[in-house]
Amino acid sequence: MTEGSILSIDGLRKEFGGVVATDNVTLDVAAGDLQCIIGPNGAGKSTFFALVCGIHKLDRGRIVFKGKDITRMLPSRRVREGLGLTFQTNRVFGNLSVQQNLEIPLAAIRGEREIEAEDRYRTALKRFELDLHDETKAANIPHHKRQWLEIAMVLAGGPDLLLLDEPTAGMAPEETGNTAAVLRDLNRMGLTILVVEHDIAFVREIARRVTVMHQGRVFADGTIDEVTARRDVHDIYLGRR
């Protein structure tokens, strides 16, 4: 594990029926960073997140989080250790109100959150214009508000590392811009964030570091300017090869 890393991935591999989804993925996420993972569809990005959170069992490799080996740890235990994940497909409970959705993670928390985590949660509620007493069904609020609601639900648990899988999918530019601004604020407040995203303009707004995945492997890594300056990254990301 690299010194200063909150998450260290070594040689992650996963196959589904003989199809290799992730192949020897090795990656470090520095504590306090705001990092993005990009790549074409089928590059293995969402599978990588699912492996980190324990939703899928890996075939080979090692995952270290905050200095602890969590490779075989149950997903619920990883959440208690400080991992938070939003999914590519929104997972809010549509038949429940906004208030009830926000109460679900709060009910699962044992003890009080740290002051910093509480501040980040309250900041997100305010910036995302979410009301703790809103009785509107989640299915009846706009798409972007459902995306924001899911992020707030994860923040309620006080994660040390927030994993976001395409958080701005389907959003209008203004909504995407607000999401970027809130993530930057949360990062400045000490939250480490790792984002899978297709929108390069959004990535440029938030990322300190960018990792490119292709065919289940890490293909490139660096600043947004370093990565986007590479012709091979352009070719792969735009599907020319």
WOBELTA-V160393 format. One record per residue. RES is the residue in one small letter. SS is DSSP state (~ for helix, > for strand, _ for the rest). OMEGA is omega as a letter, one per 20 degrees, with the letter a starting at -180 (NA if undefined). BURIAL is I if it has 16 or more other ideal C-beta (glycine too) atoms within 10 Angstrom, else O. Layout:
res-><RES:RES>
ss-><SS:SS>
omega-><OMEGA:OMEGA>
burial-><BURIAL:BURIAL>
//
This chain:
res-><m:t:e:g:s:i:l:s:i:d:g:l:r:k:e:f:g:g:v:v:a:t:d:n:v:t:l:d:v:a:a:g:d:l:q:c:i:i:g:p:n:g:a:g:k:s:t:f:f:a:l:v:c:g:i:h:k:l:d:r:g:r:i:v:f:k:g:k:d:i:t:r:m:l:p:s:r:r:v:r:e:g:l:g:l:t:f:q:t:n:r:v:f:g:n:l:s:v:q:q:n:l:e:i:p:l:a:a:i:r:g:e:r:e:i:e:a:e:d:r:y:r:t:a:l:k:r:f:e:l:d:l:h:d:e:t:k:a:a:n:i:p:h:h:k:r:q:w:l:e:i:a:m:v:l:a:g:g:p:d:l:l:l:l:d:e:p:t:a:g:m:a:p:e:e:t:g:n:t:a:a:v:l:r:d:l:n:r:m:g:l:t:i:l:v:v:e:h:d:i:a:f:v:r:e:i:a:r:r:v:t:v:m:h:q:g:r:v:f:a:d:g:t:i:d:e:v:t:a:r:r:d:v:h:d:i:y:l:g:r:r>
ss-><_:_:_:_:>:>:>:>:>:>:>:>:>:>:>:>:_:_:>:>:>:>:>:>:>:>:>:>:>:>:_:_:_:>:>:>:>:>:_:_:_:_:_:_:~:~:~:~:~:~:~:~:~:_:_:_:_:_:_:>:>:>:>:>:>:_:_:>:>:_:_:_:_:_:~:~:~:~:~:~:~:_:>:>:>:>:_:_:_:_:_:_:_:_:_:_:>:~:~:~:~:~:~:~:~:~:~:~:_:_:_:_:_:_:~:~:~:~:~:~:~:~:~:~:~:~:~:_:_:_:_:_:_:_:_:_:>:~:~:~:_:_:~:~:~:~:~:~:~:~:~:~:~:~:~:_:_:_:_:_:>:>:>:>:>:_:_:_:_:_:_:_:~:~:~:~:~:~:~:~:~:~:~:~:~:~:~:~:_:_:_:>:>:>:>:>:_:_:_:~:~:~:~:~:~:~:_:_:>:>:>:>:>:>:_:_:>:>:>:>:>:>:_:~:~:~:~:~:_:_:~:~:~:~:~:~:~:_:_:_:_>
omega-><r:r:a:r:r:r:r:a:a:r:a:r:r:r:r:r:r:r:a:a:r:a:r:r:r:a:r:r:a:r:r:a:r:a:r:r:r:r:a:r:r:a:r:a:a:r:r:r:a:r:a:a:r:r:r:r:a:r:r:r:a:r:r:a:a:r:a:r:a:a:a:a:r:r:a:r:r:r:r:r:r:r:r:a:r:a:r:r:a:a:r:a:a:a:r:r:r:r:a:r:a:a:a:r:r:r:a:a:r:a:a:r:r:a:a:r:r:r:r:r:a:r:r:r:a:a:r:r:r:a:r:a:a:a:r:r:a:r:a:r:a:a:a:r:r:r:a:r:r:r:r:r:r:r:r:a:r:a:r:r:a:r:a:a:a:a:a:a:r:a:r:a:a:r:r:r:r:r:r:a:r:r:r:r:r:r:r:r:r:a:r:a:r:a:r:a:r:a:a:r:r:r:r:a:a:a:r:a:a:r:r:r:r:r:r:a:r:a:a:a:r:r:r:r:r:a:a:r:a:a:a:r:r:a:a:a:r:r:a:r:NA>
burial-><I:O:O:O:I:I:I:I:I:I:O:I:I:I:O:O:O:O:O:I:I:I:I:O:I:O:I:I:I:I:O:O:I:I:I:I:I:I:I:O:O:O:I:I:I:I:I:I:I:I:I:I:I:I:O:I:O:I:O:O:I:I:I:I:I:I:O:O:O:I:I:O:I:O:O:O:O:I:I:O:O:I:I:I:I:I:I:O:O:I:O:I:O:O:O:O:I:I:O:O:I:I:O:O:I:O:O:O:O:O:O:O:I:O:O:O:I:O:O:I:I:O:I:I:I:O:I:I:O:I:O:O:O:I:O:O:O:I:O:O:I:O:O:I:I:I:I:I:I:I:I:I:I:I:I:I:I:I:I:I:I:I:I:I:I:I:I:I:I:O:I:O:O:O:I:I:O:I:I:I:O:I:I:O:O:I:I:O:O:O:I:I:I:I:I:I:I:O:I:I:O:I:I:O:I:I:I:O:I:I:I:I:I:I:O:I:I:I:I:I:I:O:O:I:O:O:I:I:O:O:O:O:I:O:O:I:I:O:O:O:O>
//
